[in-house]
Amino acid sequence: MLKSKSEIRVRYEETDQMGVVYHAKYFNWFEVGRINLLDDIGVPYKQLEEKGYFLPVLSCEAAFRSPAFFDDRLIIEVKVHFPSFIRMKADYEVKRDHNLIATGSTVHAFVSKKGKVVRPPAEFNEFIKKDAG
């Protein structure tokens, strides 16, 4: 399993009229976590796209325990699992001051520019093998 942490500072535009972070913004933060994880392992998403690989979201979910507010400093923790060599699942925890405020998950498949399911590139598979070993 691959892991990464990202820091987020809640922007005013991410909140609703009640001053609470709008629920859909969490999915943006999940993406920040995934992109940073790929950077951390040396396989940036931009490079994957340049090589013709894409990781569309197949499913997503989130559960909220307590609200986030403007100017909160949050930590987005992401853990990536590999149920197969063409799919990956990412689990997320959003924390404020070490307190869990939300969880979520996304499932992705590696696809080509034409939308066909493909195996991940070799350098990505190396991390999967290291993780499994």
Secondary structure, DSSP 8 states (H G I E B T S, - for coil): -EEEEEEEE--GGGB-TTSBB-TTHHHHHHHHHHHHHHHHTT--HHHHHHTT-B--EEEEEEEESS--BTT-EEEEEEEEE-SSSSEEEEEEEEEETTEEEEEEEEEEE-B-TTS-B----HHHHHHHHHHH-
